[in-house]
């Protein structure tokens, strides 16, 4: 089958959010289907500036068609307009203006889809929020599958999204929590629905399930010195030693990965962690990802920057605890990758999705305030046996629920339930009169 993924931005350099999720699914489905991605030339979601070259690209076995956007986003004006529209009566025209201001605004992508949608057996739209999905799902809803990646936020209550959730033939939810939320909010009439999520498979060099985890204070017997504790003096085969050595990290590591952004709960995380460090001072907070806010100068806070996929997994191995501070998640690949690698999670209790992962896996704890953050973190840092048991249970949870064969099987069921496309080159039907006329001439 020929499948098109429609997503607001796409690239090997984009390591988070619905775009990363989309790439993982597209690459896996490309093993048995012809997969193309229709996207913009944007690399960042703040301005939607055209940075990738327009035209066709090939990324890890997937054909990528990029289209230039007509405008960039003025974030200050958009935020001001959003504040107005979320708190005042407004018209459908106001919402259309908001959608355009939000971006990416890419008429070329929609024009291509309008003229070529019959060439694809399925159109899979990633994330409900942006214009390529809102406008694109109207073109061939009978062969469209929506992957909402939705959570409770002001935008989802705008009237224009009722149409988005009412049109597609199939919906692939990330979690049961997301599915329940959307069912309460919208009248969903999809022919097929699946709770799918995303597969989690780590590089073989990072799968150490059978290897003992050296905890933050351990030094292997083979080492000549006990001075370099907490991983810095460990042999390279030990969990996380490569990352620790590269970044010169000692002692317990509390790791965050993703956009370093107030909207991801990072301001609160920094505030809470500073309180923890002032009281106990026995851990470092390591931030990996794109920095979109100031990071205070502190001896116990490290900024690791944008890391490759391999380096990210090394960081997850090195971490004592992975913290997920965002109150808004539809899946949280950070949490799932952490659980898969055997590192416990500490989550924001306001995120129903990540709390559900913690409860169902017994692989993490969650906090609702500063005091709970400090007590949970202290418990995880100081209890090696608890972390080891949580690590085992987290790995089992991911193996059971997020195997790639199960995930791809669900996508195949959704796709196979769609009606066949009417190809552009289908012979035109002629009237009985014209056929008779041609017969007489012959």
DRENDO-1510 file (C-alpha; in Angstrom, 1 decimal, always signed):
<recs>
REC; n; res; u; v; w
REC; 1; UNK; +0.0; +0.0; +0.0 .
REC; 2; UNK; +1.0; +3.6; -0.5 .
REC; 3; UNK; +0.7; +5.8; +2.6 .
REC; 4; UNK; +1.1; +9.5; +3.1 .
REC; 5; UNK; +1.9; +11.0; +6.5 .
REC; 6; UNK; +1.0; +14.6; +6.9 .
REC; 7; UNK; +2.8; +16.4; +9.7 .
REC; 8; UNK; +3.8; +20.0; +10.4 .
REC; 9; UNK; +7.6; +19.4; +10.4 .
REC; 10; UNK; +9.8; +16.4; +9.9 .
REC; 11; UNK; +13.5; +15.6; +10.2 .
REC; 12; UNK; +16.1; +13.4; +11.8 .
REC; 13; UNK; +17.2; +16.4; +13.9 .
REC; 14; UNK; +13.7; +16.8; +15.5 .
REC; 15; UNK; +13.9; +14.5; +18.5 .
REC; 16; UNK; +10.7; +15.1; +20.4 .
REC; 17; UNK; +7.0; +15.6; +20.3 .
REC; 18; UNK; +4.5; +14.4; +17.7 .
REC; 19; UNK; +7.1; +14.9; +14.9 .
REC; 20; UNK; +9.5; +12.4; +16.4 .
REC; 21; UNK; +6.6; +10.0; +17.0 .
REC; 22; UNK; +5.5; +10.4; +13.4 .
REC; 23; UNK; +9.0; +9.6; +12.1 .
REC; 24; UNK; +9.3; +6.5; +14.2 .
REC; 25; UNK; +5.9; +5.2; +12.9 .
REC; 26; UNK; +6.7; +6.2; +9.3 .
REC; 27; UNK; +10.1; +4.5; +9.3 .
REC; 28; UNK; +8.6; +1.3; +10.7 .
REC; 29; UNK; +5.7; +1.1; +8.2 .
REC; 30; UNK; +8.2; +1.8; +5.4 .
REC; 31; UNK; +9.4; -1.8; +5.9 .
REC; 32; UNK; +6.3; -3.2; +4.3 .
REC; 33; UNK; +4.6; -0.2; +2.6 .
REC; 34; UNK; +5.5; +2.6; +0.3 .
REC; 35; UNK; +5.6; +5.6; +2.7 .
REC; 36; UNK; +5.8; +9.3; +2.0 .
REC; 37; UNK; +5.8; +12.2; +4.3 .
REC; 38; UNK; +4.2; +15.5; +3.3 .
REC; 39; UNK; +5.4; +18.4; +5.4 .
REC; 40; UNK; +6.7; +21.9; +5.5 .
REC; 41; UNK; +10.2; +23.3; +5.2 .
REC; 42; UNK; +10.2; +24.3; +8.9 .
REC; 43; UNK; +12.7; +23.0; +11.5 .
REC; 44; UNK; +11.4; +24.9; +14.5 .
REC; 45; UNK; +7.9; +25.3; +15.7 .
REC; 46; UNK; +8.3; +28.8; +17.1 .
REC; 47; UNK; +8.6; +30.7; +13.8 .
REC; 48; UNK; +7.9; +28.0; +11.2 .
REC; 49; UNK; +10.8; +29.6; +9.2 .
REC; 50; UNK; +11.6; +27.8; +6.0 .
REC; 51; UNK; +14.9; +26.1; +6.7 .
REC; 52; UNK; +14.9; +22.8; +4.9 .
REC; 53; UNK; +15.1; +23.0; +1.1 .
REC; 54; UNK; +11.8; +22.7; -0.7 .
REC; 55; UNK; +11.3; +19.5; -2.8 .
REC; 56; UNK; +11.9; +15.8; -2.3 .
REC; 57; UNK; +14.2; +14.3; +0.2 .
REC; 58; UNK; +15.0; +10.8; +1.5 .
REC; 59; UNK; +15.4; +10.1; +5.2 .
REC; 60; UNK; +15.9; +6.6; +6.5 .
REC; 61; UNK; +14.0; +4.9; +3.8 .
REC; 62; UNK; +11.1; +7.4; +3.7 .
REC; 63; UNK; +10.4; +9.8; +0.9 .
REC; 64; UNK; +9.8; +13.3; +2.3 .
REC; 65; UNK; +8.1; +16.0; +0.2 .
REC; 66; UNK; +8.6; +19.5; +1.7 .
REC; 67; UNK; +6.6; +22.5; +0.9 .
REC; 68; UNK; +7.5; +26.1; +1.7 .
REC; 69; UNK; +5.2; +28.0; +4.1 .
REC; 70; UNK; +3.8; +31.4; +3.1 .
REC; 71; UNK; +4.5; +33.1; +6.4 .
REC; 72; UNK; +6.4; +32.9; +9.6 .
REC; 73; UNK; +4.8; +33.2; +13.0 .
REC; 74; UNK; +4.9; +36.3; +15.2 .
REC; 75; UNK; +4.8; +34.6; +18.5 .
REC; 76; UNK; +4.0; +37.7; +20.6 .
REC; 77; UNK; +1.1; +38.6; +18.4 .
REC; 78; UNK; -0.2; +35.1; +18.3 .
REC; 79; UNK; +0.0; +34.7; +22.1 .
REC; 80; UNK; -1.9; +37.9; +22.6 .
REC; 81; UNK; -4.6; +36.9; +20.1 .
REC; 82; UNK; -4.8; +33.4; +21.7 .
REC; 83; UNK; -5.3; +35.0; +25.1 .
REC; 84; UNK; -8.2; +37.0; +23.7 .
REC; 85; UNK; -9.9; +34.1; +21.8 .
REC; 86; UNK; -9.7; +31.7; +24.7 .
REC; 87; UNK; -11.5; +34.1; +27.0 .
REC; 88; UNK; -14.0; +35.9; +24.8 .
REC; 89; UNK; -16.9; +35.2; +22.6 .
REC; 90; UNK; -15.8; +35.0; +19.0 .
REC; 91; UNK; -16.8; +33.9; +15.5 .
REC; 92; UNK; -15.7; +31.1; +13.2 .
REC; 93; UNK; -13.8; +33.7; +11.2 .
REC; 94; UNK; -11.9; +34.6; +14.4 .
REC; 95; UNK; -10.9; +31.0; +14.8 .
REC; 96; UNK; -9.8; +30.7; +11.2 .
REC; 97; UNK; -7.6; +33.8; +11.8 .
REC; 98; UNK; -6.2; +32.2; +14.9 .
REC; 99; UNK; -5.4; +29.0; +13.0 .
REC; 100; UNK; -3.5; +30.9; +10.3 .
REC; 101; UNK; -1.6; +33.0; +12.9 .
REC; 102; UNK; -0.6; +29.8; +14.7 .
REC; 103; UNK; +0.9; +28.3; +11.6 .
REC; 104; UNK; +2.4; +26.6; +9.8 .
REC; 105; UNK; +0.5; +28.2; +6.9 .
REC; 106; UNK; +1.3; +26.1; +3.9 .
REC; 107; UNK; -1.1; +26.3; +1.0 .
REC; 108; UNK; +1.3; +24.4; -1.3 .
REC; 109; UNK; +1.1; +21.3; +0.8 .
REC; 110; UNK; -2.7; +21.4; +0.8 .
REC; 111; UNK; -2.7; +22.0; -2.9 .
REC; 112; UNK; -0.5; +19.0; -3.5 .
REC; 113; UNK; -2.7; +16.9; -1.3 .
REC; 114; UNK; -5.9; +18.1; -3.1 .
REC; 115; UNK; -4.4; +17.1; -6.5 .
REC; 116; UNK; -2.7; +13.8; -5.5 .
REC; 117; UNK; -4.6; +12.3; -2.6 .
REC; 118; UNK; -6.0; +9.5; -4.9 .
REC; 119; UNK; -2.5; +8.3; -5.3 .
REC; 120; UNK; -2.4; +7.2; -1.7 .
REC; 121; UNK; -4.3; +4.3; +0.0 .
REC; 122; UNK; -4.2; +6.1; +3.4 .
REC; 123; UNK; -3.6; +9.6; +4.7 .
REC; 124; UNK; -2.3; +9.6; +8.3 .
REC; 125; UNK; -2.4; +13.0; +10.0 .
REC; 126; UNK; -0.2; +13.6; +13.0 .
REC; 127; UNK; -1.5; +15.9; +15.7 .
REC; 128; UNK; -4.9; +17.6; +15.7 .
REC; 129; UNK; -3.7; +21.1; +16.4 .
REC; 130; UNK; -2.1; +22.6; +13.2 .
REC; 131; UNK; -3.5; +23.8; +9.9 .
REC; 132; UNK; -2.1; +20.9; +7.7 .
REC; 133; UNK; -4.3; +18.6; +9.7 .
REC; 134; UNK; -7.3; +20.9; +10.2 .
REC; 135; UNK; -7.6; +21.7; +6.5 .
REC; 136; UNK; -6.0; +18.5; +5.1 .
REC; 137; UNK; -8.4; +16.1; +6.8 .
REC; 138; UNK; -11.3; +17.7; +4.8 .
REC; 139; UNK; -9.8; +16.6; +1.5 .
REC; 140; UNK; -10.4; +12.8; +1.7 .
REC; 141; UNK; -11.8; +12.0; +5.1 .
REC; 142; UNK; -12.9; +8.5; +4.1 .
REC; 143; UNK; -9.2; +7.5; +3.7 .
REC; 144; UNK; -7.9; +9.7; +6.6 .
REC; 145; UNK; -6.5; +8.4; +9.9 .
REC; 146; UNK; -6.0; +11.0; +12.7 .
REC; 147; UNK; -3.3; +10.5; +15.3 .
REC; 148; UNK; -4.5; +13.3; +17.7 .
REC; 149; UNK; -1.6; +13.5; +20.2 .
REC; 150; UNK; -4.1; +15.5; +22.2 .
REC; 151; UNK; -4.3; +16.6; +25.8 .
REC; 152; UNK; -6.5; +19.0; +27.8 .
REC; 153; UNK; -5.5; +22.6; +26.7 .
REC; 154; UNK; -7.5; +25.7; +25.8 .
REC; 155; UNK; -7.1; +25.3; +22.1 .
REC; 156; UNK; -8.8; +22.0; +21.9 .
REC; 157; UNK; -12.1; +23.6; +22.9 .
REC; 158; UNK; -12.2; +25.9; +19.9 .
REC; 159; UNK; -15.2; +25.1; +17.7 .
REC; 160; UNK; -13.1; +24.4; +14.6 .
REC; 161; UNK; -11.8; +21.2; +16.2 .
REC; 162; UNK; -15.2; +19.6; +16.3 .
REC; 163; UNK; -15.0; +19.1; +12.6 .
REC; 164; UNK; -11.4; +17.7; +12.8 .
REC; 165; UNK; -12.5; +14.9; +15.2 .
REC; 166; UNK; -15.8; +14.3; +13.3 .
REC; 167; UNK; -14.4; +13.7; +9.8 .
REC; 168; UNK; -11.7; +11.0; +9.7 .
REC; 169; UNK; -12.5; +7.4; +9.0 .
REC; 170; UNK; -10.0; +6.2; +11.6 .
REC; 171; UNK; -8.4; +7.5; +14.8 .
REC; 172; UNK; -5.3; +6.2; +16.4 .
REC; 173; UNK; -5.2; +7.2; +20.1 .
REC; 174; UNK; -2.0; +7.2; +22.1 .
REC; 175; UNK; -3.4; +6.0; +25.4 .
REC; 176; UNK; -6.6; +5.0; +27.1 .
REC; 177; UNK; -6.5; +8.3; +29.0 .
REC; 178; UNK; -6.4; +10.3; +25.8 .
REC; 179; UNK; -9.1; +8.2; +24.3 .
REC; 180; UNK; -11.4; +8.8; +27.2 .
REC; 181; UNK; -10.7; +12.5; +27.3 .
REC; 182; UNK; -11.5; +12.9; +23.6 .
REC; 183; UNK; -14.7; +10.8; +23.8 .
REC; 184; UNK; -16.0; +13.0; +26.5 .
REC; 185; UNK; -15.2; +16.1; +24.5 .
REC; 186; UNK; -16.3; +15.2; +21.0 .
REC; 187; UNK; -18.9; +13.3; +19.1 .
REC; 188; UNK; -16.5; +10.9; +17.3 .
REC; 189; UNK; -17.9; +9.0; +14.4 .
REC; 190; UNK; -14.9; +7.2; +13.1 .
REC; 191; UNK; -15.4; +3.8; +11.5 .
REC; 192; UNK; -12.4; +2.4; +13.2 .
REC; 193; UNK; -10.6; +3.3; +16.4 .
REC; 194; UNK; -7.5; +1.9; +18.1 .
REC; 195; UNK; -5.5; +2.8; +21.1 .
REC; 196; UNK; -2.1; +2.5; +19.5 .
REC; 197; UNK; +0.7; +4.6; +21.0 .
REC; 198; UNK; +4.2; +4.1; +19.7 .
REC; 199; UNK; +6.7; +1.3; +19.8 .
REC; 200; UNK; +9.8; +1.6; +21.9 .
REC; 201; UNK; +12.9; -0.3; +20.8 .
REC; 202; UNK; +16.4; +0.8; +22.0 .
REC; 203; UNK; +19.6; +0.2; +20.1 .
REC; 204; UNK; +21.2; -3.2; +21.0 .
REC; 205; UNK; +24.2; -1.6; +22.6 .
REC; 206; UNK; +21.9; +0.0; +25.2 .
REC; 207; UNK; +19.8; -3.0; +26.1 .
REC; 208; UNK; +21.4; -4.1; +29.4 .
REC; 209; UNK; +18.5; -6.0; +30.9 .
REC; 210; UNK; +20.7; -8.9; +31.9 .
REC; 211; UNK; +23.6; -6.8; +33.0 .
REC; 212; UNK; +23.7; -5.6; +36.6 .
REC; 213; UNK; +23.1; -1.9; +37.0 .
REC; 214; UNK; +26.0; -0.2; +38.8 .
REC; 215; UNK; +24.3; +2.3; +41.1 .
REC; 216; UNK; +25.5; +5.8; +41.7 .
REC; 217; UNK; +27.8; +5.0; +44.6 .
REC; 218; UNK; +29.3; +1.7; +43.3 .
REC; 219; UNK; +32.8; +1.1; +41.9 .
REC; 220; UNK; +33.5; -2.2; +40.2 .
REC; 221; UNK; +36.2; -4.4; +41.7 .
REC; 222; UNK; +38.3; -4.2; +38.5 .
REC; 223; UNK; +38.9; -0.5; +39.0 .
REC; 224; UNK; +42.2; +0.4; +40.6 .
REC; 225; UNK; +40.8; +3.5; +42.4 .
REC; 226; UNK; +37.7; +4.2; +44.4 .
REC; 227; UNK; +38.0; +7.9; +43.9 .
REC; 228; UNK; +36.0; +8.1; +40.7 .
REC; 229; UNK; +32.7; +7.0; +42.0 .
REC; 230; UNK; +29.2; +7.5; +40.6 .
REC; 231; UNK; +30.0; +6.3; +37.1 .
REC; 232; UNK; +32.9; +8.6; +36.2 .
REC; 233; UNK; +35.5; +6.0; +37.0 .
REC; 234; UNK; +33.5; +3.0; +35.7 .
REC; 235; UNK; +34.5; +0.8; +32.7 .
REC; 236; UNK; +32.9; +1.8; +29.5 .
REC; 237; UNK; +30.7; -1.3; +29.5 .
REC; 238; UNK; +28.9; -0.1; +32.6 .
REC; 239; UNK; +25.6; +1.6; +32.4 .
REC; 240; UNK; +25.8; +5.3; +31.5 .
REC; 241; UNK; +29.6; +5.5; +32.0 .
REC; 242; UNK; +30.2; +7.0; +28.5 .
REC; 243; UNK; +27.7; +9.8; +29.2 .
REC; 244; UNK; +29.1; +10.4; +32.7 .
REC; 245; UNK; +32.6; +10.6; +31.5 .
REC; 246; UNK; +31.8; +12.9; +28.5 .
REC; 247; UNK; +30.0; +15.4; +30.7 .
REC; 248; UNK; +32.1; +14.9; +33.9 .
REC; 249; UNK; +29.2; +14.0; +36.0 .
REC; 250; UNK; +29.5; +12.6; +39.5 .
REC; 251; UNK; +26.8; +11.3; +41.9 .
REC; 252; UNK; +23.1; +10.9; +41.2 .
REC; 253; UNK; +21.7; +12.3; +37.9 .
REC; 254; UNK; +18.2; +13.7; +37.5 .
REC; 255; UNK; +17.6; +13.9; +33.8 .
REC; 256; UNK; +15.1; +15.8; +31.7 .
REC; 257; UNK; +14.9; +15.5; +28.0 .
REC; 258; UNK; +12.8; +17.6; +25.5 .
REC; 259; UNK; +12.0; +21.2; +24.9 .
REC; 260; UNK; +13.4; +23.3; +27.8 .
REC; 261; UNK; +10.3; +25.5; +27.9 .
REC; 262; UNK; +8.0; +26.9; +30.5 .
REC; 263; UNK; +5.1; +25.1; +28.7 .
REC; 264; UNK; +6.8; +21.8; +29.4 .
REC; 265; UNK; +6.9; +22.5; +33.2 .
REC; 266; UNK; +10.6; +23.4; +33.2 .
REC; 267; UNK; +10.3; +26.6; +35.2 .
REC; 268; UNK; +8.6; +24.7; +38.0 .
REC; 269; UNK; +11.2; +21.8; +37.7 .
REC; 270; UNK; +14.1; +24.2; +38.1 .
REC; 271; UNK; +12.4; +25.9; +41.1 .
REC; 272; UNK; +11.6; +22.5; +42.8 .
REC; 273; UNK; +15.1; +21.1; +42.1 .
REC; 274; UNK; +16.8; +24.1; +43.5 .
REC; 275; UNK; +14.9; +23.6; +46.7 .
REC; 276; UNK; +15.9; +19.9; +46.7 .
REC; 277; UNK; +19.6; +20.8; +46.1 .
REC; 278; UNK; +19.5; +23.4; +48.9 .
REC; 279; UNK; +18.2; +20.8; +51.3 .
REC; 280; UNK; +20.2; +17.7; +50.2 .
REC; 281; UNK; +22.8; +18.7; +47.6 .
REC; 282; UNK; +23.4; +15.2; +46.4 .
REC; 283; UNK; +22.3; +15.2; +42.8 .
REC; 284; UNK; +22.8; +17.0; +39.5 .
REC; 285; UNK; +19.9; +18.1; +37.2 .
REC; 286; UNK; +20.9; +17.5; +33.6 .
REC; 287; UNK; +18.8; +19.1; +30.8 .
REC; 288; UNK; +19.0; +17.8; +27.3 .
REC; 289; UNK; +17.1; +19.3; +24.4 .
REC; 290; UNK; +16.4; +22.6; +22.7 .
REC; 291; UNK; +16.7; +25.5; +25.1 .
REC; 292; UNK; +13.8; +27.9; +24.8 .
REC; 293; UNK; +14.2; +29.7; +28.2 .
REC; 294; UNK; +17.0; +30.9; +30.4 .
REC; 295; UNK; +18.8; +28.3; +32.6 .
REC; 296; UNK; +20.2; +29.6; +35.8 .
REC; 297; UNK; +23.9; +29.3; +36.5 .
REC; 298; UNK; +24.3; +26.7; +39.2 .
REC; 299; UNK; +26.8; +24.0; +40.1 .
REC; 300; UNK; +24.1; +21.4; +40.3 .
REC; 301; UNK; +22.4; +22.2; +36.9 .
REC; 302; UNK; +23.9; +21.1; +33.6 .
REC; 303; UNK; +22.8; +21.9; +30.1 .
REC; 304; UNK; +23.7; +19.0; +27.8 .
REC; 305; UNK; +22.1; +20.5; +24.7 .
REC; 306; UNK; +20.8; +18.7; +21.6 .
REC; 307; UNK; +22.0; +15.1; +21.6 .
REC; 308; UNK; +21.9; +12.4; +18.9 .
REC; 309; UNK; +19.6; +9.4; +19.4 .
REC; 310; UNK; +22.6; +7.3; +20.6 .
REC; 311; UNK; +23.6; +10.0; +23.1 .
REC; 312; UNK; +20.1; +10.3; +24.4 .
REC; 313; UNK; +20.0; +6.6; +25.2 .
REC; 314; UNK; +23.4; +6.9; +26.9 .
REC; 315; UNK; +21.9; +9.7; +29.0 .
REC; 316; UNK; +18.9; +7.7; +29.9 .
REC; 317; UNK; +21.2; +4.9; +31.0 .
REC; 318; UNK; +23.3; +7.2; +33.1 .
REC; 319; UNK; +20.3; +8.8; +34.8 .
REC; 320; UNK; +19.4; +7.8; +38.4 .
REC; 321; UNK; +15.9; +9.2; +37.8 .
REC; 322; UNK; +14.2; +10.7; +34.7 .
REC; 323; UNK; +11.9; +13.5; +35.5 .
REC; 324; UNK; +8.8; +14.3; +33.3 .
REC; 325; UNK; +7.6; +17.7; +34.5 .
REC; 326; UNK; +5.1; +18.5; +31.8 .
REC; 327; UNK; +1.5; +18.7; +32.9 .
REC; 328; UNK; +0.3; +18.1; +29.3 .
REC; 329; UNK; +1.3; +14.8; +27.6 .
REC; 330; UNK; -0.6; +12.6; +25.2 .
REC; 331; UNK; +2.0; +9.7; +25.4 .
REC; 332; UNK; +5.4; +10.9; +26.6 .
REC; 333; UNK; +8.1; +9.0; +24.7 .
REC; 334; UNK; +10.6; +10.3; +27.2 .
REC; 335; UNK; +8.8; +8.3; +30.0 .
REC; 336; UNK; +8.4; +5.2; +27.8 .
REC; 337; UNK; +12.1; +5.2; +26.7 .
REC; 338; UNK; +13.2; +5.7; +30.3 .
REC; 339; UNK; +11.0; +2.8; +31.5 .
REC; 340; UNK; +12.3; +0.6; +28.6 .
REC; 341; UNK; +15.9; +1.2; +29.6 .
REC; 342; UNK; +15.2; +0.5; +33.2 .
REC; 343; UNK; +15.4; +4.0; +34.7 .
REC; 344; UNK; +12.6; +5.1; +37.1 .
REC; 345; UNK; +10.4; +8.0; +36.2 .
REC; 346; UNK; +9.4; +11.0; +38.4 .
REC; 347; UNK; +6.3; +12.6; +36.8 .
REC; 348; UNK; +4.1; +15.7; +37.3 .
REC; 349; UNK; +0.9; +14.5; +38.9 .
REC; 350; UNK; -1.1; +16.9; +36.7 .
REC; 351; UNK; -0.3; +14.7; +33.7 .
REC; 352; UNK; -2.9; +12.0; +33.7 .
REC; 353; UNK; -1.2; +10.1; +30.9 .
REC; 354; UNK; +2.2; +9.9; +32.6 .
REC; 355; UNK; +0.7; +9.1; +36.0 .
REC; 356; UNK; -1.2; +6.3; +34.3 .
REC; 357; UNK; +2.2; +4.9; +33.0 .
REC; 358; UNK; +3.6; +5.1; +36.5 .
REC; 359; UNK; +0.6; +3.3; +38.1 .
REC; 360; UNK; +0.3; +0.6; +35.5 .
REC; 361; UNK; +4.0; -0.1; +35.3 .
REC; 362; UNK; +5.0; +0.5; +38.9 .
REC; 363; UNK; +8.0; +2.0; +37.3 .
REC; 364; UNK; +7.7; +5.6; +38.6 .
REC; 365; UNK; +6.4; +8.0; +41.2 .
REC; 366; UNK; +4.6; +11.4; +40.8 .
REC; 367; UNK; +4.4; +14.7; +42.6 .
REC; 368; UNK; +1.7; +17.3; +43.1 .
REC; 369; UNK; +3.8; +20.0; +44.9 .
REC; 370; UNK; +7.3; +21.0; +46.0 .
REC; 371; UNK; +7.2; +18.9; +49.1 .
REC; 372; UNK; +6.2; +15.7; +47.2 .
REC; 373; UNK; +8.8; +16.4; +44.6 .
REC; 374; UNK; +11.5; +16.5; +47.2 .
REC; 375; UNK; +10.4; +13.4; +49.1 .
REC; 376; UNK; +9.9; +11.3; +46.0 .
REC; 377; UNK; +13.2; +12.3; +44.6 .
REC; 378; UNK; +15.0; +11.7; +47.9 .
REC; 379; UNK; +13.4; +8.2; +48.1 .
REC; 380; UNK; +14.4; +7.3; +44.5 .
REC; 381; UNK; +18.0; +8.6; +44.9 .
REC; 382; UNK; +18.6; +6.9; +48.2 .
REC; 383; UNK; +17.0; +3.5; +47.6 .
REC; 384; UNK; +18.9; +1.3; +45.2 .
REC; 385; UNK; +16.7; -1.7; +45.7 .
REC; 386; UNK; +13.5; +0.4; +44.9 .
REC; 387; UNK; +15.1; +1.7; +41.7 .
REC; 388; UNK; +16.2; -1.7; +40.6 .
REC; 389; UNK; +12.7; -3.2; +41.1 .
REC; 390; UNK; +11.1; -0.2; +39.4 .
REC; 391; UNK; +13.5; -0.7; +36.5 .
REC; 392; UNK; +12.5; -4.3; +36.1 .
REC; 393; UNK; +8.8; -3.5; +36.2 .
REC; 394; UNK; +9.2; -0.6; +33.8 .
REC; 395; UNK; +10.9; -2.8; +31.2 .
REC; 396; UNK; +8.2; -5.4; +31.5 .
REC; 397; UNK; +5.5; -2.8; +31.1 .
REC; 398; UNK; +7.0; -1.5; +27.8 .
REC; 399; UNK; +7.6; -5.0; +26.5 .
REC; 400; UNK; +4.0; -5.9; +27.1 .
REC; 401; UNK; +2.3; -2.8; +25.8 .
REC; 402; UNK; +4.7; -1.1; +23.4 .
REC; 403; UNK; +6.2; -3.8; +21.2 .
REC; 404; UNK; +6.6; -2.7; +17.6 .
REC; 405; UNK; +4.9; -5.8; +16.1 .
REC; 406; UNK; +1.7; -5.0; +18.1 .
REC; 407; UNK; +1.8; -1.3; +17.3 .
REC; 408; UNK; +2.3; -1.9; +13.5 .
REC; 409; UNK; -0.4; -4.5; +13.6 .
REC; 410; UNK; -2.9; -1.9; +14.9 .
REC; 411; UNK; -1.9; +0.5; +12.1 .
REC; 412; UNK; -2.4; -2.2; +9.5 .
REC; 413; UNK; -5.9; -2.9; +10.8 .
REC; 414; UNK; -6.8; +0.8; +10.6 .
REC; 415; UNK; -5.4; +1.1; +7.1 .
REC; 416; UNK; -7.0; -2.1; +5.8 .
REC; 417; UNK; -10.4; -0.9; +6.9 .
REC; 418; UNK; -10.3; +2.1; +4.6 .
REC; 419; UNK; -12.0; +2.1; +1.2 .
REC; 420; UNK; -9.7; +1.8; -1.8 .
REC; 421; UNK; -8.6; +5.0; -3.5 .
REC; 422; UNK; -9.9; +6.0; -6.9 .
REC; 423; UNK; -6.8; +6.5; -8.9 .
REC; 424; UNK; -6.3; +9.6; -11.1 .
REC; 425; UNK; -5.6; +7.4; -14.1 .
REC; 426; UNK; -8.9; +5.5; -13.9 .
REC; 427; UNK; -10.6; +5.3; -17.3 .
REC; 428; UNK; -13.4; +7.8; -17.7 .
REC; 429; UNK; -16.9; +6.3; -18.0 .
REC; 430; UNK; -18.7; +7.1; -21.2 .
REC; 431; UNK; -22.4; +7.4; -21.9 .
REC; 432; UNK; -24.4; +4.8; -23.7 .
REC; 433; UNK; -25.1; +7.2; -26.5 .
REC; 434; UNK; -21.5; +8.0; -27.2 .
REC; 435; UNK; -20.6; +4.3; -27.1 .
REC; 436; UNK; -23.3; +3.6; -29.7 .
REC; 437; UNK; -22.0; +6.5; -31.8 .
REC; 438; UNK; -18.5; +5.1; -31.9 .
REC; 439; UNK; -19.9; +1.6; -32.7 .
REC; 440; UNK; -21.7; +3.0; -35.8 .
REC; 441; UNK; -18.6; +4.7; -37.0 .
REC; 442; UNK; -16.6; +1.5; -36.7 .
</recs>
